[in-house]
Amino acid sequence: MATRRINRSIQALDMETVKRYLNAPTRREDDPGFEVCQSTKDDWDRYVLSENQALHSRAMM
């Protein structure tokens, strides 16, 4: 359930806007970014271990 919710949230993102925000030269080093969706750390841990991720780590490709 959490994986599907996180996937829907990720798929709804405008990735070009996300990239611009995260790579902005004016972004402070202590800026954590933004919240993709309301999820617990356990939800994200399950997402990372799931084979059904919409967003795969580049390190895994």
PyMOL Python script that loads the backbone (N, CA, C, O; Angstrom):
from pymol import cmd

cmd.read_pdbstr("""\
ATOM      1  N   MET A   1       0.820  -1.193   0.000  1.00  0.00           N
ATOM      2  CA  MET A   1       0.000   0.000   0.000  1.00  0.00           C
ATOM      3  C   MET A   1       0.865   1.258   0.000  1.00  0.00           C
ATOM      4  O   MET A   1       0.625   2.175  -0.786  1.00  0.00           O
ATOM      5  N   ALA A   2       1.869   1.310   0.875  1.00  0.00           N
ATOM      6  CA  ALA A   2       2.749   2.479   0.930  1.00  0.00           C
ATOM      7  C   ALA A   2       3.507   2.645  -0.378  1.00  0.00           C
ATOM      8  O   ALA A   2       3.693   3.765  -0.853  1.00  0.00           O
ATOM      9  N   THR A   3       3.944   1.532  -0.962  1.00  0.00           N
ATOM     10  CA  THR A   3       4.691   1.608  -2.219  1.00  0.00           C
ATOM     11  C   THR A   3       3.834   2.225  -3.311  1.00  0.00           C
ATOM     12  O   THR A   3       4.315   3.060  -4.077  1.00  0.00           O
ATOM     13  N   ARG A   4       2.577   1.829  -3.393  1.00  0.00           N
ATOM     14  CA  ARG A   4       1.690   2.401  -4.412  1.00  0.00           C
ATOM     15  C   ARG A   4       1.476   3.897  -4.187  1.00  0.00           C
ATOM     16  O   ARG A   4       1.481   4.681  -5.135  1.00  0.00           O
ATOM     17  N   ARG A   5       1.288   4.285  -2.926  1.00  0.00           N
ATOM     18  CA  ARG A   5       1.069   5.705  -2.600  1.00  0.00           C
ATOM     19  C   ARG A   5       2.304   6.531  -2.955  1.00  0.00           C
ATOM     20  O   ARG A   5       2.188   7.610  -3.536  1.00  0.00           O
ATOM     21  N   ILE A   6       3.471   6.027  -2.608  1.00  0.00           N
ATOM     22  CA  ILE A   6       4.711   6.736  -2.925  1.00  0.00           C
ATOM     23  C   ILE A   6       4.905   6.792  -4.439  1.00  0.00           C
ATOM     24  O   ILE A   6       5.290   7.834  -4.969  1.00  0.00           O
ATOM     25  N   ASN A   7       4.643   5.688  -5.143  1.00  0.00           N
ATOM     26  CA  ASN A   7       4.757   5.677  -6.604  1.00  0.00           C
ATOM     27  C   ASN A   7       3.847   6.720  -7.241  1.00  0.00           C
ATOM     28  O   ASN A   7       4.269   7.448  -8.140  1.00  0.00           O
ATOM     29  N   ARG A   8       2.604   6.794  -6.782  1.00  0.00           N
ATOM     30  CA  ARG A   8       1.667   7.790  -7.345  1.00  0.00           C
ATOM     31  C   ARG A   8       2.191   9.205  -7.122  1.00  0.00           C
ATOM     32  O   ARG A   8       2.101  10.051  -8.011  1.00  0.00           O
ATOM     33  N   SER A   9       2.731   9.459  -5.951  1.00  0.00           N
ATOM     34  CA  SER A   9       3.265  10.789  -5.648  1.00  0.00           C
ATOM     35  C   SER A   9       4.466  11.111  -6.524  1.00  0.00           C
ATOM     36  O   SER A   9       4.585  12.228  -7.027  1.00  0.00           O
ATOM     37  N   ILE A  10       5.348  10.151  -6.709  1.00  0.00           N
ATOM     38  CA  ILE A  10       6.532  10.354  -7.548  1.00  0.00           C
ATOM     39  C   ILE A  10       6.126  10.580  -8.999  1.00  0.00           C
ATOM     40  O   ILE A  10       6.671  11.458  -9.667  1.00  0.00           O
ATOM     41  N   GLN A  11       5.178   9.796  -9.487  1.00  0.00           N
ATOM     42  CA  GLN A  11       4.746   9.931 -10.876  1.00  0.00           C
ATOM     43  C   GLN A  11       4.055  11.263 -11.134  1.00  0.00           C
ATOM     44  O   GLN A  11       4.027  11.735 -12.271  1.00  0.00           O
ATOM     45  N   ALA A  12       3.500  11.872 -10.097  1.00  0.00           N
ATOM     46  CA  ALA A  12       2.824  13.164 -10.255  1.00  0.00           C
ATOM     47  C   ALA A  12       3.805  14.340 -10.250  1.00  0.00           C
ATOM     48  O   ALA A  12       3.428  15.461 -10.593  1.00  0.00           O
ATOM     49  N   LEU A  13       5.051  14.093  -9.867  1.00  0.00           N
ATOM     50  CA  LEU A  13       6.046  15.168  -9.808  1.00  0.00           C
ATOM     51  C   LEU A  13       6.485  15.600 -11.205  1.00  0.00           C
ATOM     52  O   LEU A  13       6.567  14.782 -12.121  1.00  0.00           O
ATOM     53  N   ASP A  14       6.761  16.873 -11.352  1.00  0.00           N
ATOM     54  CA  ASP A  14       7.400  17.389 -12.562  1.00  0.00           C
ATOM     55  C   ASP A  14       8.906  17.278 -12.315  1.00  0.00           C
ATOM     56  O   ASP A  14       9.485  18.113 -11.620  1.00  0.00           O
ATOM     57  N   MET A  15       9.530  16.264 -12.876  1.00  0.00           N
ATOM     58  CA  MET A  15      10.925  15.960 -12.567  1.00  0.00           C
ATOM     59  C   MET A  15      11.883  17.078 -12.967  1.00  0.00           C
ATOM     60  O   MET A  15      12.922  17.241 -12.326  1.00  0.00           O
ATOM     61  N   GLU A  16      11.575  17.840 -13.988  1.00  0.00           N
ATOM     62  CA  GLU A  16      12.444  18.962 -14.360  1.00  0.00           C
ATOM     63  C   GLU A  16      12.433  20.030 -13.265  1.00  0.00           C
ATOM     64  O   GLU A  16      13.473  20.605 -12.944  1.00  0.00           O
ATOM     65  N   THR A  17      11.263  20.291 -12.697  1.00  0.00           N
ATOM     66  CA  THR A  17      11.164  21.240 -11.590  1.00  0.00           C
ATOM     67  C   THR A  17      11.908  20.709 -10.372  1.00  0.00           C
ATOM     68  O   THR A  17      12.600  21.464  -9.689  1.00  0.00           O
ATOM     69  N   VAL A  18      11.769  19.424 -10.098  1.00  0.00           N
ATOM     70  CA  VAL A  18      12.476  18.802  -8.967  1.00  0.00           C
ATOM     71  C   VAL A  18      13.982  18.954  -9.149  1.00  0.00           C
ATOM     72  O   VAL A  18      14.682  19.343  -8.215  1.00  0.00           O
ATOM     73  N   LYS A  19      14.484  18.653 -10.341  1.00  0.00           N
ATOM     74  CA  LYS A  19      15.927  18.765 -10.606  1.00  0.00           C
ATOM     75  C   LYS A  19      16.412  20.201 -10.429  1.00  0.00           C
ATOM     76  O   LYS A  19      17.452  20.443  -9.817  1.00  0.00           O
ATOM     77  N   ARG A  20      15.642  21.159 -10.978  1.00  0.00           N
ATOM     78  CA  ARG A  20      16.037  22.566 -10.845  1.00  0.00           C
ATOM     79  C   ARG A  20      16.092  22.978  -9.380  1.00  0.00           C
ATOM     80  O   ARG A  20      17.022  23.667  -8.959  1.00  0.00           O
ATOM     81  N   TYR A  21      15.099  22.558  -8.606  1.00  0.00           N
ATOM     82  CA  TYR A  21      15.066  22.919  -7.188  1.00  0.00           C
ATOM     83  C   TYR A  21      16.237  22.296  -6.436  1.00  0.00           C
ATOM     84  O   TYR A  21      16.937  22.987  -5.695  1.00  0.00           O
ATOM     85  N   LEU A  22      16.453  21.006  -6.622  1.00  0.00           N
ATOM     86  CA  LEU A  22      17.498  20.312  -5.865  1.00  0.00           C
ATOM     87  C   LEU A  22      18.902  20.741  -6.278  1.00  0.00           C
ATOM     88  O   LEU A  22      19.831  20.665  -5.475  1.00  0.00           O
ATOM     89  N   ASN A  23      19.068  21.190  -7.525  1.00  0.00           N
ATOM     90  CA  ASN A  23      20.387  21.588  -8.014  1.00  0.00           C
ATOM     91  C   ASN A  23      20.588  23.097  -8.072  1.00  0.00           C
ATOM     92  O   ASN A  23      21.586  23.565  -8.620  1.00  0.00           O
ATOM     93  N   ALA A  24      19.654  23.865  -7.515  1.00  0.00           N
ATOM     94  CA  ALA A  24      19.745  25.327  -7.559  1.00  0.00           C
ATOM     95  C   ALA A  24      21.006  25.803  -6.839  1.00  0.00           C
ATOM     96  O   ALA A  24      21.285  25.367  -5.722  1.00  0.00           O
ATOM     97  N   PRO A  25      21.765  26.695  -7.472  1.00  0.00           N
ATOM     98  CA  PRO A  25      22.993  27.187  -6.841  1.00  0.00           C
ATOM     99  C   PRO A  25      22.717  27.975  -5.557  1.00  0.00           C
ATOM    100  O   PRO A  25      23.610  28.125  -4.723  1.00  0.00           O
ATOM    101  N   THR A  26      21.503  28.474  -5.393  1.00  0.00           N
ATOM    102  CA  THR A  26      21.166  29.250  -4.197  1.00  0.00           C
ATOM    103  C   THR A  26      20.620  28.376  -3.066  1.00  0.00           C
ATOM    104  O   THR A  26      20.337  28.874  -1.977  1.00  0.00           O
ATOM    105  N   ARG A  27      20.472  27.083  -3.321  1.00  0.00           N
ATOM    106  CA  ARG A  27      19.950  26.176  -2.287  1.00  0.00           C
ATOM    107  C   ARG A  27      21.000  25.962  -1.212  1.00  0.00           C
ATOM    108  O   ARG A  27      22.144  25.609  -1.499  1.00  0.00           O
ATOM    109  N   ARG A  28      20.594  26.181   0.024  1.00  0.00           N
ATOM    110  CA  ARG A  28      21.519  26.021   1.148  1.00  0.00           C
ATOM    111  C   ARG A  28      21.848  24.548   1.364  1.00  0.00           C
ATOM    112  O   ARG A  28      21.035  23.671   1.077  1.00  0.00           O
ATOM    113  N   GLU A  29      23.033  24.292   1.867  1.00  0.00           N
ATOM    114  CA  GLU A  29      23.495  22.923   2.096  1.00  0.00           C
ATOM    115  C   GLU A  29      22.637  22.189   3.125  1.00  0.00           C
ATOM    116  O   GLU A  29      22.499  20.968   3.057  1.00  0.00           O
ATOM    117  N   ASP A  30      22.064  22.924   4.072  1.00  0.00           N
ATOM    118  CA  ASP A  30      21.246  22.287   5.105  1.00  0.00           C
ATOM    119  C   ASP A  30      19.764  22.193   4.726  1.00  0.00           C
ATOM    120  O   ASP A  30      18.942  21.778   5.544  1.00  0.00           O
ATOM    121  N   ASP A  31      19.419  22.575   3.493  1.00  0.00           N
ATOM    122  CA  ASP A  31      18.048  22.465   2.998  1.00  0.00           C
ATOM    123  C   ASP A  31      17.779  20.995   2.667  1.00  0.00           C
ATOM    124  O   ASP A  31      18.438  20.440   1.788  1.00  0.00           O
ATOM    125  N   PRO A  32      16.825  20.351   3.350  1.00  0.00           N
ATOM    126  CA  PRO A  32      16.595  18.922   3.131  1.00  0.00           C
ATOM    127  C   PRO A  32      15.848  18.597   1.838  1.00  0.00           C
ATOM    128  O   PRO A  32      15.659  17.422   1.523  1.00  0.00           O
ATOM    129  N   GLY A  33      15.425  19.596   1.094  1.00  0.00           N
ATOM    130  CA  GLY A  33      14.679  19.334  -0.139  1.00  0.00           C
ATOM    131  C   GLY A  33      13.199  19.545   0.088  1.00  0.00           C
ATOM    132  O   GLY A  33      12.794  20.591   0.594  1.00  0.00           O
ATOM    133  N   PHE A  34      12.384  18.567  -0.279  1.00  0.00           N
ATOM    134  CA  PHE A  34      10.946  18.691  -0.099  1.00  0.00           C
ATOM    135  C   PHE A  34      10.358  17.317   0.187  1.00  0.00           C
ATOM    136  O   PHE A  34      10.983  16.287  -0.064  1.00  0.00           O
ATOM    137  N   GLU A  35       9.158  17.330   0.712  1.00  0.00           N
ATOM    138  CA  GLU A  35       8.473  16.084   1.043  1.00  0.00           C
ATOM    139  C   GLU A  35       7.723  15.582  -0.179  1.00  0.00           C
ATOM    140  O   GLU A  35       6.918  16.311  -0.758  1.00  0.00           O
ATOM    141  N   VAL A  36       7.978  14.353  -0.570  1.00  0.00           N
ATOM    142  CA  VAL A  36       7.296  13.751  -1.722  1.00  0.00           C
ATOM    143  C   VAL A  36       5.849  13.455  -1.354  1.00  0.00           C
ATOM    144  O   VAL A  36       4.934  13.755  -2.120  1.00  0.00           O
ATOM    145  N   CYS A  37       5.646  12.872  -0.191  1.00  0.00           N
ATOM    146  CA  CYS A  37       4.312  12.569   0.309  1.00  0.00           C
ATOM    147  C   CYS A  37       4.400  12.255   1.797  1.00  0.00           C
ATOM    148  O   CYS A  37       5.495  12.081   2.333  1.00  0.00           O
ATOM    149  N   GLN A  38       3.271  12.183   2.454  1.00  0.00           N
ATOM    150  CA  GLN A  38       3.227  11.830   3.869  1.00  0.00           C
ATOM    151  C   GLN A  38       3.518  10.338   4.002  1.00  0.00           C
ATOM    152  O   GLN A  38       2.664   9.506   3.697  1.00  0.00           O
ATOM    153  N   SER A  39       4.714  10.004   4.454  1.00  0.00           N
ATOM    154  CA  SER A  39       5.112   8.607   4.639  1.00  0.00           C
ATOM    155  C   SER A  39       6.073   8.509   5.810  1.00  0.00           C
ATOM    156  O   SER A  39       6.835   9.434   6.092  1.00  0.00           O
ATOM    157  N   THR A  40       6.023   7.391   6.471  1.00  0.00           N
ATOM    158  CA  THR A  40       6.932   7.162   7.591  1.00  0.00           C
ATOM    159  C   THR A  40       8.258   6.624   7.062  1.00  0.00           C
ATOM    160  O   THR A  40       8.367   6.259   5.891  1.00  0.00           O
ATOM    161  N   LYS A  41       9.250   6.579   7.921  1.00  0.00           N
ATOM    162  CA  LYS A  41      10.532   5.982   7.546  1.00  0.00           C
ATOM    163  C   LYS A  41      10.332   4.510   7.207  1.00  0.00           C
ATOM    164  O   LYS A  41      10.957   4.000   6.277  1.00  0.00           O
ATOM    165  N   ASP A  42       9.468   3.825   7.950  1.00  0.00           N
ATOM    166  CA  ASP A  42       9.178   2.413   7.651  1.00  0.00           C
ATOM    167  C   ASP A  42       8.562   2.264   6.262  1.00  0.00           C
ATOM    168  O   ASP A  42       8.889   1.323   5.539  1.00  0.00           O
ATOM    169  N   ASP A  43       7.663   3.197   5.877  1.00  0.00           N
ATOM    170  CA  ASP A  43       7.084   3.174   4.525  1.00  0.00           C
ATOM    171  C   ASP A  43       8.188   3.279   3.481  1.00  0.00           C
ATOM    172  O   ASP A  43       8.203   2.528   2.506  1.00  0.00           O
ATOM    173  N   TRP A  44       9.122   4.224   3.690  1.00  0.00           N
ATOM    174  CA  TRP A  44      10.217   4.412   2.734  1.00  0.00           C
ATOM    175  C   TRP A  44      11.156   3.214   2.726  1.00  0.00           C
ATOM    176  O   TRP A  44      11.661   2.835   1.669  1.00  0.00           O
ATOM    177  N   ASP A  45      11.396   2.613   3.882  1.00  0.00           N
ATOM    178  CA  ASP A  45      12.232   1.409   3.925  1.00  0.00           C
ATOM    179  C   ASP A  45      11.599   0.290   3.104  1.00  0.00           C
ATOM    180  O   ASP A  45      12.296  -0.399   2.360  1.00  0.00           O
ATOM    181  N   ARG A  46      10.281   0.102   3.231  1.00  0.00           N
ATOM    182  CA  ARG A  46       9.577  -0.914   2.430  1.00  0.00           C
ATOM    183  C   ARG A  46       9.640  -0.559   0.946  1.00  0.00           C
ATOM    184  O   ARG A  46       9.812  -1.436   0.099  1.00  0.00           O
ATOM    185  N   TYR A  47       9.500   0.727   0.635  1.00  0.00           N
ATOM    186  CA  TYR A  47       9.568   1.176  -0.756  1.00  0.00           C
ATOM    187  C   TYR A  47      10.929   0.842  -1.367  1.00  0.00           C
ATOM    188  O   TYR A  47      11.005   0.320  -2.480  1.00  0.00           O
ATOM    189  N   VAL A  48      11.986   1.142  -0.645  1.00  0.00           N
ATOM    190  CA  VAL A  48      13.349   0.903  -1.135  1.00  0.00           C
ATOM    191  C   VAL A  48      13.576  -0.581  -1.394  1.00  0.00           C
ATOM    192  O   VAL A  48      14.276  -0.939  -2.342  1.00  0.00           O
ATOM    193  N   LEU A  49      13.007  -1.436  -0.582  1.00  0.00           N
ATOM    194  CA  LEU A  49      13.184  -2.882  -0.740  1.00  0.00           C
ATOM    195  C   LEU A  49      12.229  -3.493  -1.763  1.00  0.00           C
ATOM    196  O   LEU A  49      12.414  -4.639  -2.175  1.00  0.00           O
ATOM    197  N   SER A  50      11.215  -2.740  -2.174  1.00  0.00           N
ATOM    198  CA  SER A  50      10.208  -3.250  -3.100  1.00  0.00           C
ATOM    199  C   SER A  50      10.742  -3.342  -4.528  1.00  0.00           C
ATOM    200  O   SER A  50      11.556  -2.521  -4.951  1.00  0.00           O
ATOM    201  N   GLU A  51      10.278  -4.342  -5.257  1.00  0.00           N
ATOM    202  CA  GLU A  51      10.610  -4.449  -6.681  1.00  0.00           C
ATOM    203  C   GLU A  51       9.679  -3.594  -7.523  1.00  0.00           C
ATOM    204  O   GLU A  51       9.864  -3.490  -8.735  1.00  0.00           O
ATOM    205  N   ASN A  52       8.685  -2.984  -6.900  1.00  0.00           N
ATOM    206  CA  ASN A  52       7.671  -2.207  -7.622  1.00  0.00           C
ATOM    207  C   ASN A  52       7.900  -0.707  -7.545  1.00  0.00           C
ATOM    208  O   ASN A  52       6.953   0.067  -7.684  1.00  0.00           O
ATOM    209  N   GLN A  53       9.126  -0.286  -7.328  1.00  0.00           N
ATOM    210  CA  GLN A  53       9.432   1.140  -7.244  1.00  0.00           C
ATOM    211  C   GLN A  53       9.234   1.827  -8.595  1.00  0.00           C
ATOM    212  O   GLN A  53       9.587   1.280  -9.639  1.00  0.00           O
ATOM    213  N   ALA A  54       8.668   3.023  -8.558  1.00  0.00           N
ATOM    214  CA  ALA A  54       8.578   3.835  -9.774  1.00  0.00           C
ATOM    215  C   ALA A  54       9.895   4.553 -10.025  1.00  0.00           C
ATOM    216  O   ALA A  54      10.222   4.886 -11.164  1.00  0.00           O
ATOM    217  N   LEU A  55      10.640   4.786  -8.966  1.00  0.00           N
ATOM    218  CA  LEU A  55      11.898   5.518  -9.058  1.00  0.00           C
ATOM    219  C   LEU A  55      13.018   4.611  -8.567  1.00  0.00           C
ATOM    220  O   LEU A  55      13.123   4.331  -7.373  1.00  0.00           O
ATOM    221  N   HIS A  56      13.848   4.158  -9.489  1.00  0.00           N
ATOM    222  CA  HIS A  56      14.939   3.253  -9.128  1.00  0.00           C
ATOM    223  C   HIS A  56      16.220   4.044  -8.898  1.00  0.00           C
ATOM    224  O   HIS A  56      16.458   5.063  -9.546  1.00  0.00           O
ATOM    225  N   SER A  57      17.021   3.575  -7.991  1.00  0.00           N
ATOM    226  CA  SER A  57      18.307   4.199  -7.702  1.00  0.00           C
ATOM    227  C   SER A  57      19.216   4.079  -8.916  1.00  0.00           C
ATOM    228  O   SER A  57      19.262   3.032  -9.561  1.00  0.00           O
ATOM    229  N   ARG A  58      19.932   5.140  -9.225  1.00  0.00           N
ATOM    230  CA  ARG A  58      20.892   5.082 -10.333  1.00  0.00           C
ATOM    231  C   ARG A  58      21.993   4.077 -10.044  1.00  0.00           C
ATOM    232  O   ARG A  58      22.557   3.486 -10.965  1.00  0.00           O
ATOM    233  N   ALA A  59      22.297   3.883  -8.783  1.00  0.00           N
ATOM    234  CA  ALA A  59      23.345   2.939  -8.404  1.00  0.00           C
ATOM    235  C   ALA A  59      22.950   1.504  -8.743  1.00  0.00           C
ATOM    236  O   ALA A  59      23.812   0.631  -8.847  1.00  0.00           O
ATOM    237  N   MET A  60      21.657   1.258  -8.915  1.00  0.00           N
ATOM    238  CA  MET A  60      21.177  -0.088  -9.193  1.00  0.00           C
ATOM    239  C   MET A  60      21.057  -0.348 -10.691  1.00  0.00           C
ATOM    240  O   MET A  60      20.796  -1.481 -11.096  1.00  0.00           O
ATOM    241  N   MET A  61      21.241   0.668 -11.513  1.00  0.00           N
ATOM    242  CA  MET A  61      21.048   0.511 -12.958  1.00  0.00           C
ATOM    243  C   MET A  61      22.320   0.091 -13.637  1.00  0.00           C
ATOM    244  O   MET A  61      22.339  -0.087 -14.855  1.00  0.00           O
TER     245      MET A  61
END
""", "prot")
cmd.dss("prot")
cmd.show_as("cartoon", "prot")
cmd.util.cbc("prot")
cmd.orient("prot")
